């Protein structure tokens, strides 16, 4: 049995993804928990495609998100 929802792994353990800035063409990293960021080279807005996750359809999503946020605060 799982100790947590396997679909929430991306949110519990975010990883950086390389994305090409559409403004300057340089590669920047956006964490899997982020939708957009300012390019650290040119300052332009860089966004990544929103991938579907269990948070989009699961009836326990609000509870799960709250537990993940509480866990992050506890670690700090």
Secondary structure by P-SEA (a helix, b strand, c coil): ccccccccccccbbbbbbbbcccccbbbbbcccccccccccccccccccccccccccccaaaaaaaaaaaaaaaac
